[in-house]
Amino acid sequence: MTYFLQLTINAIALGSIYALTAVGYSMVYGILELVNFAHGSVFMLGAFSYYIFAVLVGLPWYLSFLITFILIGIVGFAYDRLTLLPLRRTNQPKFTGLICTLGVSIVLQNLVFVFMGSNTRQFPTFFEGRYLSLGPFNISFIQILIVCLSVAIMVALSLFVKKAKLGVAMRAVAQNSMASEWMGINVNSVVSLTFIIGSVLAALSGILSCMSFRSLDITIGSTIAIKAFTATVLGGIGNLGGAVLGAFIVAMAESYTAGFISSDMRDLSAFVILMLVLLFRPNGLLGKAVQKKV
């Protein structure tokens, strides 16, 4: 029982990282009905940006965070404006945007490879080697930070989407972009804001993930992209609450499989659960059947 609870604690911390990344996926899909395959590369770019400013440049951690978020926010804005906006203006089919996100992902990954190489690097972290012992359980301080930050951000994001004027505009565009434009909402600005928020969440998730695992390389984006996309589909793509739920289910499946069966099968477990759920709930656990927009 003690071992099971320890695995659950680890899964909650891992699920918090997956949730931050999956929410970015879900937000973009909810607005554009587009799977953003560059999201994993933005995750990786955010982690590398923090590493450059905190380790190579030697800036304090708070300045490194601030500069990284500003930089990645600009990347998200530019990514939408330079690649996807022209496609929307010319009413191109949605699959062209999908191909575009794949292209952007490849470009970002190769840019990092050219300047930083493929070597695995040790990533700086907070609370080095510090744990909170609760009887037989050990919880690292970085795990506590990850969970607390994730909960705070999810609550803030939920309030923003439900209460703030821009959040209401995002929900309106997700419901019907053409009607929103007729009502005076600048749809392209709302889409760009969505990419900025999603990119910053991916960057934060990348930094926290690397702080937890203490390593950094150019492949981390590919790994997290698959896990976060799985979580998004499992919970119901386009549903923020579903993305969070799916993230924790994936993390727990991985943790229990690695702990009780084999670490080699941890990735397989999440996809088995995904297939079983989609057999009975094709729209995901919290997803709803989407009516065709006209």
C-alpha positions in Angstrom: 0.0 0.0 0.0 2.9 2.4 0.8 4.5 1.7 -2.6 1.1 2.3 -4.3 0.7 5.7 -2.6 4.3 6.7 -3.5 3.6 5.9 -7.1 0.4 7.9 -6.9 2.3 10.9 -5.5 4.8 10.7 -8.4 1.9 10.3 -10.9 0.2 13.5 -9.6 3.4 15.5 -10.2 3.9 14.0 -13.6 0.2 14.6 -14.5 0.6 18.2 -13.5 3.3 18.6 -16.2 1.2 16.8 -18.8 -1.8 18.9 -17.9 -0.1 22.2 -18.6 1.0 20.9 -22.0 -2.3 19.3 -22.9 -4.3 22.5 -22.1 -2.3 24.3 -24.7 -3.2 21.7 -27.3 -6.8 21.8 -26.3 -7.1 25.6 -26.4 -5.8 25.8 -30.0 -8.0 23.0 -31.1 -11.0 24.5 -29.4 -10.5 27.8 -31.3 -9.3 26.6 -34.7 -10.1 22.8 -34.8 -6.4 22.4 -35.5 -4.0 19.9 -33.9 -0.9 22.0 -33.2 2.0 19.6 -33.8 4.5 22.3 -33.1 3.5 22.4 -29.5 6.1 19.9 -28.4 8.8 21.9 -30.1 7.7 25.0 -28.2 7.9 22.9 -25.0 11.5 22.0 -25.9 12.3 25.6 -26.9 11.1 27.0 -23.6 13.3 24.6 -21.6 16.3 25.5 -23.7 15.6 29.2 -23.5 15.6 29.0 -19.7 18.8 27.0 -19.7 20.5 29.5 -21.9 19.6 32.5 -19.8 20.0 30.8 -16.4 23.1 28.7 -17.0 25.0 30.0 -20.1 24.2 33.7 -19.5 24.1 33.5 -15.7 20.9 35.5 -15.1 18.9 35.1 -11.9 16.2 32.5 -12.1 13.3 35.1 -12.0 14.8 37.1 -14.9 15.4 33.8 -16.8 11.7 32.9 -16.3 10.5 36.4 -17.3 12.6 36.6 -20.4 11.8 33.0 -21.5 8.0 33.7 -21.2 8.3 36.9 -23.2 10.4 35.2 -25.8 8.2 32.2 -26.2 5.1 34.4 -26.2 6.6 36.2 -29.1 7.3 32.9 -30.8 3.7 31.8 -30.4 2.4 35.1 -31.8 4.8 35.1 -34.7 4.1 31.5 -35.4 0.4 32.2 -35.9 0.8 35.5 -37.7 3.4 34.3 -40.2 2.3 30.8 -41.0 -1.3 30.2 -40.0 -3.0 33.6 -40.5 -2.2 33.7 -44.3 -3.9 30.3 -44.6 -7.0 31.5 -42.7 -7.3 34.6 -44.8 -7.3 32.6 -48.0 -9.7 30.0 -46.6 -7.3 27.1 -47.1 -8.4 23.6 -46.0 -7.7 22.7 -42.4 -5.2 20.0 -43.4 -2.9 22.7 -44.8 -2.6 24.2 -41.3 -1.9 20.8 -39.9 1.0 20.4 -42.4 2.2 23.9 -41.5 2.4 23.0 -37.8 4.5 20.0 -38.7 6.8 22.2 -40.7 7.2 24.7 -37.9 8.0 21.9 -35.5 10.8 20.6 -37.7 12.2 24.2 -38.1 12.2 24.9 -34.4 13.8 21.5 -33.5 16.5 21.9 -36.1 17.3 25.5 -35.1 17.9 24.3 -31.5 20.0 21.4 -32.8 22.2 23.8 -34.9 22.9 26.1 -32.0 22.8 23.8 -29.0 23.7 20.3 -30.4 22.2 17.0 -29.5 24.1 16.4 -26.2 22.1 15.8 -23.0 22.7 18.6 -20.5 22.1 18.8 -16.8 19.3 21.2 -16.1 19.3 23.5 -13.1 16.6 23.0 -10.5 15.2 24.4 -7.2 15.5 22.7 -3.8 18.4 20.4 -4.8 18.1 17.1 -3.0 15.4 18.4 -0.6 12.5 16.2 0.3 9.5 16.3 2.6 9.1 13.1 4.5 5.6 12.1 5.6 6.0 8.8 7.4 7.1 6.3 4.7 6.5 8.8 1.9 9.1 11.1 0.3 7.9 14.1 -1.7 10.5 16.2 -3.3 10.1 20.0 -3.0 10.2 20.4 -6.8 7.2 18.0 -7.0 5.3 20.1 -4.5 6.2 23.3 -6.5 5.0 21.6 -9.8 1.7 20.6 -8.4 1.0 23.9 -6.6 2.0 26.0 -9.7 -0.1 23.8 -12.0 -3.2 24.0 -9.7 -2.9 27.8 -9.4 -2.4 28.2 -13.2 -5.4 26.0 -14.0 -7.7 27.9 -11.6 -6.5 31.2 -13.0 -6.9 30.1 -16.6 -10.4 28.7 -15.8 -11.4 32.1 -14.2 -9.9 34.0 -17.1 -11.8 32.0 -19.7 -15.1 32.2 -17.8 -15.0 35.8 -16.4 -12.6 38.0 -18.3 -13.7 39.8 -21.5 -10.9 38.3 -23.6 -11.8 34.9 -22.2 -15.4 35.3 -23.2 -14.2 36.3 -26.6 -12.2 33.2 -26.8 -15.2 31.0 -26.0 -17.3 32.9 -28.5 -14.7 32.3 -31.3 -14.5 28.7 -30.3 -18.3 28.4 -30.6 -18.7 30.3 -34.0 -15.9 32.4 -35.4 -18.0 33.9 -38.2 -20.7 35.1 -35.8 -18.1 36.4 -33.4 -16.6 38.5 -36.2 -20.1 39.9 -37.0 -20.4 40.8 -33.3 -17.2 43.0 -33.5 -14.7 40.5 -32.1 -11.3 40.6 -33.7 -11.0 36.8 -34.4 -7.4 36.9 -35.5 -6.3 38.7 -32.3 -8.2 36.1 -30.2 -6.4 33.3 -32.1 -3.0 35.0 -31.6 -3.7 35.4 -27.9 -4.6 31.7 -27.7 -1.3 30.8 -29.3 0.6 33.1 -26.9 -1.1 31.5 -23.8 -0.6 28.0 -25.1 3.0 28.6 -25.9 3.8 30.1 -22.5 2.1 27.2 -20.8 4.2 24.8 -22.9 7.4 26.7 -22.0 6.5 26.5 -18.3 5.8 22.9 -18.5 9.1 22.3 -20.3 11.0 24.1 -17.6 9.3 22.3 -14.7 9.7 18.9 -16.5 13.4 19.4 -16.9 13.8 20.6 -13.4 12.1 17.4 -12.2 14.1 15.0 -14.3 17.4 17.1 -14.2 18.2 16.6 -17.9 17.6 18.5 -21.2 18.0 17.4 -24.8 16.3 18.1 -28.1 14.1 15.0 -28.0 12.0 16.0 -25.0 9.5 17.9 -27.1 8.7 14.8 -29.2 8.1 12.7 -26.1 5.8 15.2 -24.3 3.9 16.0 -27.5 2.7 12.4 -27.8 1.8 12.1 -24.2 0.0 15.5 -24.1 -1.9 14.8 -27.3 -3.0 11.4 -25.9 -4.2 13.1 -22.8 -6.1 15.7 -24.8 -7.9 13.1 -27.0 -8.6 10.8 -24.0 -10.2 13.6 -22.0 -12.1 15.1 -25.0 -10.2 17.3 -27.4 -11.2 21.0 -27.1 -12.3 20.5 -23.5 -9.9 22.1 -21.0 -11.2 20.1 -18.1 -11.0 17.0 -20.2 -7.4 17.7 -21.1 -6.5 17.9 -17.4 -8.4 14.7 -16.5 -6.7 12.9 -19.4 -3.3 14.1 -18.3 -3.7 12.6 -14.9 -5.1 9.4 -16.2 -2.1 9.0 -18.6 0.4 9.8 -15.8 -1.2 7.3 -13.4 -1.3 4.6 -16.0 2.4 5.1 -16.7 3.4 5.3 -13.1 1.4 2.1 -12.0 2.6 0.2 -15.1 6.2 1.1 -14.5 5.9 0.3 -10.8 4.0 -3.0 -10.9 4.7 -4.5 -14.3 7.7 -3.1 -16.3 9.1 0.3 -17.0 9.4 -0.8 -20.7 5.6 -0.9 -20.9 4.8 2.4 -19.3 4.2 4.2 -22.7 2.1 1.3 -24.0 -0.4 1.5 -21.1 -1.6 5.0 -21.9 -2.4 4.1 -25.5 -4.2 0.9 -24.4 -6.4 3.0 -22.1 -7.0 5.5 -24.9 -8.1 2.9 -27.4 -10.5 1.3 -24.8 -12.0 4.6 -23.9 -12.5 5.7 -27.6 -14.3 2.4 -28.3 -17.1 3.4 -25.9 -16.6 7.2 -25.9 -15.4 8.3 -29.4 -15.3 12.0 -28.3 -13.3 11.3 -25.1 -14.4 11.2 -21.5 -15.7 14.7 -21.3 -16.0 15.5 -25.0 -19.3 16.1 -26.7 -20.4 15.4 -30.2 -19.6 18.5 -32.3 -22.2 19.8 -34.7 -21.0 20.9 -38.0 -20.6 24.7 -38.1 -22.3 26.5 -41.0 
